């Protein structure tokens, strides 16, 4: 590609693959759900949502649109935020007991991910851990296609409507892991930014930092050419490392985070900012759905594994609970201070797209430039001050590192692979920033 970052290496991949759903964006487009579902051959739909959205106007709009197109609708709403294997198994039974020819999801990443995973286990029953890689299970591939899926996100962060992964908490290990397969990618995404008008600022902060971290992790991920070449191109995971296409989406998503994240948090009436963040979330999803995230997401799972007696204001979720975007962001500045030495120019470029003013700094200052920009955005958006700000103590560092060290694929996708002791040092550095 004429870019040193993607120079071929012996035994490395020589090509990359891009996949994304048919994508519709615009205020009011939820009303298109019926026509779009019908075009996918849906006549009897399983609609997935969560209890908080069930009686609201967004679900109502979608159901009315589906029925206007002659589609029968059955609703599954027994979905928890941060879904676990029990949630997925219950949802898969719901699907297996019906005669559904399609799924429509209306909700945040938890709803969309539950729908994806449930379709797998409904069509291809197996011991739950079978489709997860080590240390959860043997990593068996999903055998084939699942039901057509129309995904309608209601938050501006996860980008799950554009990815072929589902993040599920495995209760036996009390930690989230990634279920991934090209078959999980929704056929269509219907993204209506008006759904974000009513979101409180702290929810926009969490989802906005998920957007931000998706984008910067994709842009700084290990290049696809440095992943081992696979013999069968159809078995290539979409979590394939940074590539020119994911770069394109990640760059614009970072610019959107710079321009609109804080605005969208502090002013609920700022429609321009909220709309931009919704589009940015999809762009970041398109990026990480074709490249994969790395260390900030890997280390977020230790935070949500070991959180204790924490209640997040504004969320109707039982303690302990830390929103996903917050769990990622609180360690991110310390992580990029550690990672930047491996690819300083790349990190300085990312910092520039994110609005850093000192992008002409020397390469050995790259980590500090990225970290300082993220810290400033955290302050401006009212995020907790590091992992100490969500309740962790110095004595928790070792356990946090041991928990997150199980996230092998994400750790390996970073430009610099962290050891267990490296991760302990990063967590210690992430205790507070200001």
Wavefront OBJ file of the C-alpha trace (Angstrom):
o trace
v 0.000 0.000 0.000
v 3.039 2.249 -0.149
v 2.987 2.624 3.629
v 5.879 1.426 5.772
v 3.457 0.417 8.513
v 2.118 -2.315 6.230
v 5.381 -3.540 4.713
v 5.257 -7.291 4.196
v 7.056 -9.543 6.640
v 8.088 -13.158 6.110
v 5.202 -15.475 6.955
v 2.813 -12.572 7.481
v -0.531 -11.925 5.856
v -0.366 -10.419 2.395
v -3.989 -9.307 2.179
v -6.819 -8.072 4.356
v -10.588 -8.416 4.131
v -13.282 -5.816 4.743
v -16.833 -6.661 5.770
v -19.656 -4.414 6.916
v -23.435 -4.408 6.813
v -25.653 -2.416 4.519
v -25.830 0.839 6.454
v -28.567 3.464 6.770
v -28.126 6.637 8.839
v -30.509 9.505 9.483
v -33.051 11.000 11.841
v -36.311 9.135 11.619
v -34.934 6.131 9.780
v -36.238 3.682 12.414
v -39.525 3.987 10.568
v -37.854 2.165 7.656
v -37.474 -1.019 9.728
v -40.463 -2.792 8.198
v -39.513 -2.235 4.574
v -35.889 -3.152 5.248
v -36.763 -6.281 7.231
v -39.149 -7.401 4.498
v -36.419 -6.907 1.888
v -34.309 -9.380 3.873
v -37.073 -11.966 3.568
v -38.351 -11.570 7.107
v -41.970 -12.507 7.747
v -41.827 -13.630 11.380
v -39.401 -11.603 13.457
v -37.873 -12.017 16.885
v -37.380 -8.480 18.196
v -34.670 -8.168 20.840
v -34.640 -5.230 23.260
v -34.086 -4.579 26.970
v -36.616 -3.943 29.763
v -35.897 -0.203 29.909
v -36.604 0.291 26.198
v -39.491 -2.152 25.924
v -42.305 0.328 26.521
v -40.584 3.283 24.882
v -41.141 5.055 21.583
v -38.172 3.539 19.714
v -39.386 -0.034 20.109
v -42.918 1.086 19.344
v -41.775 2.776 16.125
v -39.977 -0.350 14.963
v -42.837 -2.714 15.845
v -45.392 -0.526 14.048
v -43.137 -0.364 10.990
v -42.682 -4.147 10.984
v -46.415 -4.792 11.311
v -47.184 -2.269 8.564
v -45.066 -4.441 6.276
v -47.053 -7.534 7.205
v -44.415 -8.940 9.553
v -45.345 -10.836 12.713
v -43.361 -9.778 15.783
v -42.503 -11.611 19.014
v -40.458 -9.707 21.590
v -37.614 -10.937 23.791
v -36.602 -8.360 26.419
v -35.067 -10.386 29.257
v -31.648 -8.868 28.533
v -29.263 -7.506 31.136
v -26.711 -4.773 30.563
v -23.365 -6.521 30.043
v -25.013 -9.829 28.990
v -23.793 -13.151 30.333
v -24.027 -16.762 29.217
v -27.293 -17.262 31.136
v -28.836 -14.372 29.156
v -27.665 -15.835 25.849
v -28.893 -19.347 26.665
v -32.330 -18.020 27.637
v -32.492 -15.980 24.430
v -31.388 -18.934 22.298
v -34.223 -21.023 23.757
v -36.671 -18.274 22.840
v -35.424 -18.376 19.254
v -35.373 -22.170 19.065
v -38.982 -22.409 20.207
v -40.239 -20.076 17.470
v -40.462 -20.226 13.700
v -38.482 -17.061 13.125
v -36.942 -16.109 9.818
v -35.166 -12.990 11.062
v -34.074 -10.948 14.070
v -34.392 -7.218 14.690
v -32.445 -5.762 17.621
v -33.330 -2.403 19.154
v -30.934 -1.341 21.877
v -27.352 -0.768 22.874
v -24.439 -3.125 22.477
v -25.795 -5.489 25.121
v -28.993 -6.066 23.139
v -27.239 -6.411 19.778
v -24.571 -8.742 21.184
v -27.198 -10.912 22.881
v -29.062 -11.233 19.591
v -25.911 -12.230 17.727
v -24.833 -14.858 20.221
v -28.341 -16.266 20.751
v -28.727 -16.887 17.025
v -25.551 -18.972 17.060
v -26.634 -21.250 19.899
v -30.214 -21.541 18.633
v -29.084 -22.819 15.230
v -25.909 -24.657 16.271
v -26.414 -25.953 19.832
v -23.154 -26.722 21.612
v -21.601 -26.526 25.065
v -21.489 -22.791 25.677
v -17.715 -22.440 25.780
v -17.106 -24.285 22.491
v -17.216 -21.198 20.253
v -14.843 -19.205 22.469
v -11.077 -19.396 22.192
v -8.609 -20.030 25.008
v -8.757 -19.743 27.956
v -12.546 -20.130 27.735
v -12.872 -22.945 25.225
v -11.461 -24.725 22.151
v -12.392 -21.941 19.723
v -14.537 -24.021 17.396
v -15.717 -21.984 14.397
v -19.395 -21.123 14.078
v -20.465 -23.729 11.498
v -22.405 -21.493 9.123
v -24.948 -18.705 8.601
v -27.451 -17.604 11.215
v -30.732 -15.708 10.819
v -30.778 -12.396 8.936
v -30.268 -9.552 11.423
v -31.362 -5.900 11.243
v -29.549 -4.019 14.020
v -30.928 -0.720 15.346
v -28.545 0.792 17.934
v -29.824 3.199 20.585
v -26.473 4.330 22.012
v -23.502 6.085 20.425
v -20.528 3.956 21.364
v -20.355 0.213 20.897
v -20.598 0.074 17.100
v -21.906 -3.487 17.478
v -24.251 -2.953 14.541
v -21.150 -2.992 12.321
v -19.100 -5.837 13.836
v -18.911 -9.618 13.709
v -18.290 -10.048 17.440
v -20.347 -10.297 20.625
v -18.920 -9.591 24.076
v -20.392 -11.947 26.669
v -19.651 -12.461 30.363
v -18.803 -16.116 31.012
v -20.131 -16.684 34.508
v -17.848 -19.589 35.364
v -14.884 -17.227 34.918
v -16.790 -14.075 35.946
v -15.215 -12.176 33.050
v -16.230 -10.931 29.608
v -14.810 -12.626 26.540
v -15.323 -12.183 22.801
v -17.351 -14.514 20.614
v -16.329 -13.811 17.042
v -17.253 -15.108 13.606
v -17.899 -13.507 10.222
v -21.377 -15.049 10.443
v -22.268 -12.702 13.334
v -22.157 -9.558 11.190
v -25.671 -8.072 10.821
v -27.032 -7.885 7.290
v -28.204 -4.310 7.830
v -27.740 -1.512 10.333
v -30.414 1.137 10.805
v -28.897 4.046 12.729
v -31.248 6.820 13.849
v -29.333 9.486 15.826
v -32.505 10.911 17.336
v -32.429 8.016 19.828
v -29.561 9.810 21.584
v -31.537 13.010 22.249
v -32.783 11.717 25.590
v -29.547 10.148 26.832
v -28.093 11.700 30.006
v -24.607 13.174 29.790
v -22.915 10.417 31.766
v -24.251 7.783 29.366
v -22.922 9.783 26.406
v -19.572 10.085 28.205
v -19.294 6.332 28.631
v -20.331 5.435 25.099
v -18.272 8.309 23.668
v -15.095 7.047 25.299
v -15.831 3.568 23.989
v -15.990 5.167 20.522
v -12.729 7.020 21.166
v -10.891 3.942 22.440
v -12.169 1.755 19.599
v -10.781 4.251 17.112
v -7.372 4.853 18.668
v -6.850 1.163 19.369
v -7.622 0.319 15.734
v -5.292 3.002 14.439
v -2.411 1.873 16.661
v -3.018 -1.893 16.428
v -0.394 -4.268 15.089
v -0.442 -4.160 11.287
v -2.304 -6.953 9.516
v 0.922 -7.922 7.730
v 2.431 -8.860 11.092
v -0.242 -11.446 11.815
v 0.560 -14.960 10.622
v -0.770 -15.813 7.187
v -3.658 -18.296 7.260
v -3.867 -21.160 4.786
v -7.618 -20.801 4.221
v -8.611 -17.192 3.515
v -12.237 -17.952 4.445
v -11.101 -18.795 7.987
v -9.405 -15.422 8.452
v -10.760 -13.608 11.479
v -11.969 -10.083 10.910
v -9.920 -9.100 13.976
v -6.925 -9.010 11.648
v -4.900 -5.987 12.772
v -4.647 -2.427 11.500
v -5.139 -2.013 7.769
v -5.664 0.913 5.392
v -9.443 0.547 5.404
v -9.770 0.484 9.204
v -7.381 3.448 9.342
v -9.762 5.480 7.215
v -12.715 4.933 9.549
v -10.640 5.286 12.709
v -9.183 8.637 11.637
v -12.596 10.196 11.115
v -13.928 8.684 14.337
v -11.032 10.265 16.266
v -11.759 13.644 14.682
v -15.404 13.310 15.721
v -14.391 12.463 19.296
v -12.174 15.554 19.379
v -14.858 17.884 18.041
v -18.028 16.538 19.587
v -17.495 14.212 22.560
v -17.394 16.841 25.295
v -20.097 18.917 23.583
v -22.389 15.915 23.462
v -21.803 15.197 27.147
v -22.325 18.681 28.567
v -25.250 19.811 26.401
v -28.145 17.414 25.860
v -29.677 19.882 23.395
v -26.607 19.872 21.121
v -28.168 17.878 18.310
v -25.206 18.362 15.989
v -22.848 16.816 18.529
v -25.146 13.920 19.402
v -25.708 13.103 15.716
v -21.971 13.223 15.002
v -21.214 10.893 17.911
v -23.777 8.389 16.656
v -22.109 8.346 13.240
v -18.670 8.252 14.853
v -19.665 5.194 16.883
v -20.538 3.347 13.684
v -17.301 4.439 12.019
v -15.305 3.195 14.997
v -17.309 -0.041 14.875
v -16.507 -0.430 11.182
v -12.842 0.078 12.081
v -12.561 -2.364 14.954
v -14.866 -4.862 13.275
v -12.182 -5.165 10.601
v -9.046 -4.776 12.711
v -9.734 -5.570 16.365
v -9.073 -3.642 19.543
v -6.121 -4.254 21.840
v -4.764 -3.485 25.295
v -7.270 -0.899 26.638
v -10.154 -3.263 25.969
v -8.208 -6.262 27.269
v -7.477 -4.435 30.509
v -11.049 -3.188 30.859
v -12.165 -6.760 31.454
v -10.066 -6.975 34.605
v -11.805 -3.839 35.859
v -15.310 -5.230 35.286
v -14.289 -8.640 36.617
v -13.047 -7.348 39.972
v -15.295 -4.328 40.543
v -16.919 -4.498 43.958
v -19.771 -2.551 45.582
v -19.684 0.095 42.843
v -22.867 1.813 41.704
v -22.749 4.193 38.741
v -25.072 7.171 39.025
v -27.689 7.408 36.298
v -27.792 3.685 35.484
v -30.638 1.507 36.733
v -28.339 -1.452 37.202
v -27.617 -3.283 40.430
v -24.177 -2.879 41.992
v -21.493 -3.727 41.136
v -21.563 -1.945 37.771
v -19.085 0.155 35.798
v -20.214 1.178 32.280
v -18.094 -0.438 29.611
v -16.696 2.781 28.136
v -15.591 3.956 31.578
v -13.897 0.621 32.274
v -11.882 1.041 29.061
v -11.025 4.714 29.470
v -9.728 4.693 33.046
v -6.604 2.718 32.084
v -6.139 4.132 28.569
v -3.702 7.015 29.307
v -1.314 4.720 31.188
v -1.599 2.084 28.464
v -0.679 4.469 25.653
v 2.275 5.782 27.632
v 3.486 2.182 27.617
v 2.612 1.309 24.005
v 3.808 4.380 22.136
v 7.491 3.443 22.200
v 6.712 0.627 19.755
v 5.197 2.914 17.078
v 5.730 6.551 18.135
v 4.937 8.097 14.763
v 1.673 6.203 14.574
v 0.691 7.343 18.062
v 1.527 10.961 17.262
v -0.675 10.762 14.169
v -3.534 9.407 16.273
v -3.027 12.170 18.832
v -3.237 14.731 16.049
v -6.583 13.403 14.812
v -7.769 13.518 18.434
v -6.879 17.201 18.657
v -3.535 17.180 20.480
v -1.684 20.449 19.975
v 1.869 19.140 20.319
v 2.026 16.563 17.526
v 5.458 17.842 16.486
v 6.891 16.390 19.689
v 9.839 14.004 19.477
v 9.121 10.270 19.133
v 10.069 9.564 22.741
v 7.321 11.981 23.835
v 4.562 10.298 21.800
v 3.096 8.360 24.709
v 2.846 11.469 26.847
v 1.187 13.432 24.037
v -1.514 10.774 23.568
v -2.016 10.302 27.308
v -2.319 14.017 28.037
v -4.936 14.506 25.322
v -7.050 11.609 26.605
v -6.703 12.850 30.195
v -7.895 16.319 29.207
v -10.947 14.859 27.494
v -11.627 12.700 30.555
v -11.526 15.767 32.787
v -13.750 17.802 30.485
v -16.317 14.987 30.243
v -16.345 14.310 33.980
v -14.899 10.796 33.911
v -13.448 9.143 37.018
v -9.776 9.846 37.750
v -8.212 6.511 36.769
v -8.940 3.120 38.258
v -8.708 4.658 41.722
v -11.651 6.817 40.720
v -13.852 3.720 40.337
v -12.798 2.223 43.654
v -9.613 0.224 43.117
v -6.609 0.356 45.443
v -2.889 -0.310 44.965
v -3.400 -3.741 46.486
v -5.713 -4.704 43.614
v -3.096 -4.267 40.897
v -1.796 -7.837 40.828
v -5.271 -9.373 40.650
v -6.332 -6.947 37.914
v -3.328 -7.895 35.793
v -3.867 -11.617 36.310
v -7.500 -11.291 35.242
v -6.803 -9.260 32.097
v -3.809 -11.369 31.077
v -6.300 -14.023 29.902
v -7.354 -11.782 26.981
v -4.723 -13.243 24.677
v -6.005 -12.169 21.268
v -6.482 -8.531 22.209
v -3.105 -8.370 23.956
v -1.434 -9.818 20.861
v -3.088 -7.183 18.637
v -1.231 -4.343 20.374
v 1.870 -2.862 18.738
v 3.838 -3.880 21.837
v 2.908 -7.106 23.613
v 2.601 -6.656 27.367
v 3.767 -9.244 29.865
v 1.990 -9.898 33.149
v 4.476 -7.698 35.013
v 4.054 -4.966 32.378
v 0.309 -5.001 32.975
v 0.805 -4.739 36.720
v 2.934 -1.632 36.172
v 0.349 -0.140 33.807
v -2.471 -0.626 36.308
v -0.334 0.948 39.026
v 0.276 3.950 36.762
v -3.455 4.131 35.977
v -4.464 4.587 39.625
v -4.851 8.369 39.118
v -3.847 11.057 36.629
v -4.637 14.384 38.246
l 1 2 3 4 5 6 7 8 9 10 11 12 13 14 15 16 17 18 19 20 21 22 23 24 25 26 27 28 29 30 31 32 33 34 35 36 37 38 39 40 41 42 43 44 45 46 47 48 49 50 51 52 53 54 55 56 57 58 59 60 61 62 63 64 65 66 67 68 69 70 71 72 73 74 75 76 77 78 79 80 81 82 83 84 85 86 87 88 89 90 91 92 93 94 95 96 97 98 99 100 101 102 103 104 105 106 107 108 109 110 111 112 113 114 115 116 117 118 119 120 121 122 123 124 125 126 127 128 129 130 131 132 133 134 135 136 137 138 139 140 141 142 143 144 145 146 147 148 149 150 151 152 153 154 155 156 157 158 159 160 161 162 163 164 165 166 167 168 169 170 171 172 173 174 175 176 177 178 179 180 181 182 183 184 185 186 187 188 189 190 191 192 193 194 195 196 197 198 199 200 201 202 203 204 205 206 207 208 209 210 211 212 213 214 215 216 217 218 219 220 221 222 223 224 225 226 227 228 229 230 231 232 233 234 235 236 237 238 239 240 241 242 243 244 245 246 247 248 249 250 251 252 253 254 255 256 257 258 259 260 261 262 263 264 265 266 267 268 269 270 271 272 273 274 275 276 277 278 279 280 281 282 283 284 285 286 287 288 289 290 291 292 293 294 295 296 297 298 299 300 301 302 303 304 305 306 307 308 309 310 311 312 313 314 315 316 317 318 319 320 321 322 323 324 325 326 327 328 329 330 331 332 333 334 335 336 337 338 339 340 341 342 343 344 345 346 347 348 349 350 351 352 353 354 355 356 357 358 359 360 361 362 363 364 365 366 367 368 369 370 371 372 373 374 375 376 377 378 379 380 381 382 383 384 385 386 387 388 389 390 391 392 393 394 395 396 397 398 399 400 401 402 403 404 405 406 407 408 409 410 411 412 413 414 415 416 417 418 419 420 421 422 423 424 425 426 427 428 429 430 431 432 433 434
